[in-house]
């Protein structure tokens, strides 16, 4: 009798995949050492974004989820595009919604911004998403003195961004590494105000189509990442202190947008 082969294990990190086995280092480290390949990769990613039939904000309604209750102070940050490459998505957002309240920030590694032209209305910020998110909510600090007359001074709080956006970023990484990324975002988010938006595949439990299956295999081969089912997404976000509010999708094969927030304690 033939026995079924043991199911493949989910990759645990970027060190266990065919690319790293072949070249001796993970793919993103390899790109960091080869400026020509890095530039080609960034341009390819930008071209993929440019030819999409739909943008994420065609699927996810900016109005009212993000605009309702948003702070109107121009110094506040409306959206942070984490790992946003050369900025195609965030520039398209600004073009569609030129009057969004607050600032738009594009984050990626320093090499990505080399020779990148300025994008009107978008701030560039070099940032490694595995480290502490610098755009972070901070509650007000109160100083009191009761020596003679009781008085208190409350310093102005610093809010987190309204939204932290990840597009086709998390499928590059294993669950353990994604947990590190998401935990940094969760620490920066302001409970009850900030939203986490993830544009990535949400696979069915069974019956994934050929394109979805091919992308999943490619992620494993190149980076040790995976495409995820809804159950896996929920477990992953929960492990980072986040909870899914809604998965925005359509019947036309668009890549879904996962909307999440800081987990509400019951």
VEXDREN-2710 file (C-alpha; in Angstrom, 1 decimal):
% VEXDREN-2710
k/r/px/py/pz
1/UNK/0.0/0.0/0.0
2/UNK/1.2/3.5/-0.9
3/UNK/1.4/5.9/2.0
4/UNK/0.6/9.6/1.6
5/UNK/3.7/11.7/1.9
6/UNK/4.2/13.8/5.0
7/UNK/2.6/17.2/4.5
8/UNK/5.2/19.9/3.9
9/UNK/6.0/22.1/6.9
10/UNK/5.2/25.8/6.9
11/UNK/8.5/27.8/6.4
12/UNK/9.8/29.1/9.7
13/UNK/12.1/31.8/8.5
14/UNK/13.9/33.1/5.4
15/UNK/16.8/30.8/5.8
16/UNK/15.0/27.6/4.8
17/UNK/14.1/27.8/1.1
18/UNK/15.6/26.9/-2.2
19/UNK/16.9/30.4/-3.0
20/UNK/18.9/30.7/0.3
21/UNK/20.1/27.1/-0.2
22/UNK/21.4/28.0/-3.7
23/UNK/22.9/31.4/-3.1
24/UNK/23.8/31.1/0.5
25/UNK/21.9/34.2/1.7
26/UNK/18.2/35.2/1.7
27/UNK/16.8/36.9/-1.4
28/UNK/16.4/40.4/0.2
29/UNK/20.0/40.3/1.5
30/UNK/21.1/39.2/-2.0
31/UNK/19.4/42.2/-3.5
32/UNK/21.0/44.6/-1.0
33/UNK/24.4/43.4/-2.2
34/UNK/23.6/43.9/-5.9
35/UNK/22.4/47.4/-6.7
36/UNK/21.5/46.5/-10.3
37/UNK/19.3/43.6/-9.3
38/UNK/17.8/45.7/-6.5
39/UNK/16.9/48.4/-9.0
40/UNK/15.4/45.9/-11.4
41/UNK/13.4/44.3/-8.6
42/UNK/12.0/47.7/-7.4
43/UNK/11.1/48.6/-11.0
44/UNK/9.4/45.3/-11.5
45/UNK/7.3/45.7/-8.3
46/UNK/6.3/49.2/-9.4
47/UNK/5.3/48.0/-12.8
48/UNK/3.1/45.3/-11.2
49/UNK/1.4/47.9/-9.2
50/UNK/0.9/50.2/-12.2
51/UNK/-0.9/47.6/-14.4
52/UNK/-3.4/46.5/-11.8
53/UNK/-7.0/46.8/-12.9
54/UNK/-8.0/48.0/-9.4
55/UNK/-6.2/49.8/-6.7
56/UNK/-6.8/48.7/-3.1
57/UNK/-8.9/51.8/-2.4
58/UNK/-11.3/50.7/-5.2
59/UNK/-12.1/47.7/-3.1
60/UNK/-11.7/49.2/0.4
61/UNK/-13.9/52.3/0.8
62/UNK/-11.8/55.2/2.2
63/UNK/-15.2/56.9/2.9
64/UNK/-16.4/56.4/5.5
65/UNK/-14.1/53.9/7.3
66/UNK/-11.0/56.1/7.4
67/UNK/-12.4/59.6/7.0
68/UNK/-15.2/59.3/9.6
69/UNK/-13.7/60.5/12.9
70/UNK/-10.3/61.2/11.4
71/UNK/-8.3/64.1/13.0
72/UNK/-8.2/67.1/10.9
73/UNK/-4.9/68.6/12.1
74/UNK/-2.6/68.9/9.1
75/UNK/0.3/67.7/11.2
76/UNK/-1.4/64.3/11.9
77/UNK/-0.4/61.4/9.7
78/UNK/-3.2/59.9/7.7
79/UNK/-1.5/56.8/6.2
80/UNK/1.9/55.1/6.4
81/UNK/2.7/52.8/3.4
82/UNK/5.1/50.3/5.1
83/UNK/7.5/48.6/2.7
84/UNK/5.8/50.6/-0.1
85/UNK/8.7/50.4/-2.5
86/UNK/8.9/53.3/-5.0
87/UNK/5.6/54.7/-3.9
88/UNK/3.2/53.8/-6.7
89/UNK/0.3/52.9/-4.3
90/UNK/0.6/55.9/-2.1
91/UNK/1.0/58.3/-5.0
92/UNK/-2.1/56.8/-6.6
93/UNK/-4.0/57.3/-3.4
94/UNK/-3.0/61.0/-3.3
95/UNK/-4.0/61.4/-6.9
96/UNK/-7.4/59.9/-6.3
97/UNK/-8.0/61.7/-3.0
98/UNK/-6.0/65.0/-3.2
99/UNK/-7.7/66.5/-0.1
100/UNK/-7.1/63.8/2.4
101/UNK/-6.5/65.2/5.9
102/UNK/-3.1/64.8/7.3
103/UNK/0.3/63.6/5.9
104/UNK/1.2/60.6/3.8
105/UNK/4.4/58.7/4.6
106/UNK/6.2/56.2/2.4
107/UNK/8.5/53.8/4.3
108/UNK/11.1/51.4/2.9
109/UNK/14.8/50.6/3.3
110/UNK/17.2/53.4/2.4
111/UNK/18.4/51.8/-0.8
112/UNK/14.9/51.9/-2.3
113/UNK/14.9/55.7/-2.2
114/UNK/18.2/56.0/-4.0
115/UNK/17.6/58.2/-7.0
116/UNK/13.8/58.1/-6.5
117/UNK/12.2/61.4/-7.6
118/UNK/10.2/63.3/-5.0
119/UNK/6.5/62.5/-5.0
120/UNK/4.4/65.6/-4.3
121/UNK/2.5/65.4/-1.0
122/UNK/4.4/62.2/0.1
123/UNK/7.1/62.1/2.7
124/UNK/9.9/59.5/2.4
125/UNK/11.1/57.8/5.6
126/UNK/13.8/55.1/5.7
127/UNK/12.6/52.4/8.0
128/UNK/13.2/48.7/8.7
129/UNK/9.8/47.2/9.4
130/UNK/11.4/44.7/11.8
131/UNK/12.3/47.5/14.1
132/UNK/10.2/49.9/16.2
133/UNK/7.7/51.9/14.1
134/UNK/8.7/55.5/14.5
135/UNK/5.2/56.8/13.7
136/UNK/3.7/55.9/17.0
137/UNK/0.8/57.0/19.1
138/UNK/1.7/58.5/22.5
139/UNK/-0.8/59.3/25.3
140/UNK/-0.7/62.7/27.0
141/UNK/1.8/63.1/29.8
142/UNK/0.5/64.8/32.9
143/UNK/2.6/66.6/35.5
144/UNK/1.2/67.6/38.8
145/UNK/2.5/69.6/41.8
146/UNK/0.6/69.7/45.1
147/UNK/3.2/71.5/47.2
148/UNK/1.3/74.7/47.6
149/UNK/-1.7/74.8/45.2
150/UNK/-2.6/71.7/43.3
151/UNK/-2.0/72.2/39.6
152/UNK/-1.5/69.9/36.6
153/UNK/-0.2/70.4/33.2
154/UNK/-1.2/67.9/30.4
155/UNK/1.2/67.8/27.5
156/UNK/-0.4/67.3/24.1
157/UNK/-0.6/63.7/23.1
158/UNK/0.9/62.4/19.8
159/UNK/-1.5/60.2/17.8
160/UNK/-0.5/57.3/15.7
161/UNK/-1.4/57.2/12.0
162/UNK/-4.9/56.7/11.0
163/UNK/-3.8/53.7/8.8
164/UNK/-0.8/51.5/8.4
165/UNK/-0.8/49.9/5.0
166/UNK/1.0/46.7/3.8
167/UNK/0.7/45.6/0.2
168/UNK/2.2/42.3/-0.9
169/UNK/4.7/42.5/2.0
170/UNK/3.7/39.9/4.4
171/UNK/3.5/37.0/1.9
172/UNK/7.3/37.4/1.6
173/UNK/7.8/36.2/5.2
174/UNK/7.1/33.2/7.4
175/UNK/4.5/33.4/10.2
176/UNK/7.2/34.0/12.8
177/UNK/8.8/36.9/10.9
178/UNK/5.4/38.4/10.1
179/UNK/4.5/38.3/13.8
180/UNK/7.6/40.4/14.4
181/UNK/6.5/42.9/11.7
182/UNK/2.9/43.1/12.9
183/UNK/3.9/43.4/16.5
184/UNK/5.9/46.5/15.7
185/UNK/2.9/48.0/13.9
186/UNK/0.5/47.1/16.7
187/UNK/2.7/48.8/19.3
188/UNK/2.6/52.0/17.2
189/UNK/-1.2/51.9/16.6
190/UNK/-3.6/54.0/18.7
191/UNK/-6.4/51.8/20.1
192/UNK/-9.8/52.8/18.8
193/UNK/-8.3/55.0/16.1
194/UNK/-5.6/53.4/14.0
195/UNK/-6.4/50.8/11.4
196/UNK/-4.1/48.1/9.8
197/UNK/-4.7/47.5/6.1
198/UNK/-3.2/44.4/4.4
199/UNK/-3.6/43.9/0.7
200/UNK/-2.6/40.2/0.2
201/UNK/-4.1/36.9/-1.0
202/UNK/-6.6/35.2/1.2
203/UNK/-6.7/31.6/-0.1
204/UNK/-9.6/29.3/0.2
205/UNK/-9.2/26.3/2.6
206/UNK/-9.4/24.0/-0.4
207/UNK/-9.5/24.5/-4.2
208/UNK/-7.1/27.4/-4.7
209/UNK/-6.8/28.3/-8.4
210/UNK/-3.7/27.8/-10.4
211/UNK/-2.5/31.4/-10.0
212/UNK/-2.9/31.3/-6.3
213/UNK/-1.1/28.0/-6.0
214/UNK/1.8/29.2/-8.3
215/UNK/2.3/32.4/-6.2
216/UNK/2.3/30.4/-3.0
217/UNK/5.0/28.0/-4.4
218/UNK/7.0/31.0/-5.7
219/UNK/6.9/32.7/-2.3
220/UNK/8.3/29.5/-0.7
221/UNK/11.0/29.0/-3.3
222/UNK/12.3/32.6/-3.3
223/UNK/11.7/33.9/0.3
224/UNK/10.4/31.2/2.5
225/UNK/7.1/33.1/2.7
226/UNK/3.6/31.8/2.1
227/UNK/0.1/32.8/0.9
228/UNK/-2.4/32.4/3.7
229/UNK/-6.0/31.3/4.3
230/UNK/-8.4/33.3/6.3
231/UNK/-7.9/31.0/9.4
232/UNK/-4.2/31.5/9.2
233/UNK/-4.5/35.3/8.8
234/UNK/-6.8/35.5/11.9
235/UNK/-4.4/33.4/14.0
236/UNK/-1.4/35.4/12.8
237/UNK/-3.0/38.8/13.6
238/UNK/-4.3/37.5/16.9
239/UNK/-0.8/36.5/17.9
240/UNK/0.4/40.0/17.3
241/UNK/-2.4/41.6/19.4
242/UNK/-4.6/42.5/16.5
243/UNK/-8.1/41.4/15.3
244/UNK/-9.7/41.4/11.9
245/UNK/-12.6/43.7/11.5
246/UNK/-13.5/42.8/7.9
247/UNK/-12.0/41.2/4.8
248/UNK/-12.9/43.3/1.8
249/UNK/-13.2/41.3/-1.4
250/UNK/-15.2/41.0/-4.6
251/UNK/-16.1/38.2/-7.1
252/UNK/-13.7/39.5/-9.8
253/UNK/-10.5/38.1/-8.5
254/UNK/-9.2/41.3/-6.9
255/UNK/-6.6/40.8/-4.1
256/UNK/-8.6/41.3/-0.9
257/UNK/-7.9/44.0/1.7
258/UNK/-7.8/42.9/5.3
259/UNK/-8.9/45.6/7.8
260/UNK/-7.7/45.1/11.4
261/UNK/-7.4/47.0/14.6
262/UNK/-5.9/46.6/18.1
263/UNK/-7.5/43.7/19.8
264/UNK/-10.3/44.8/22.1
265/UNK/-10.1/43.2/25.5
266/UNK/-13.3/41.4/26.4
END
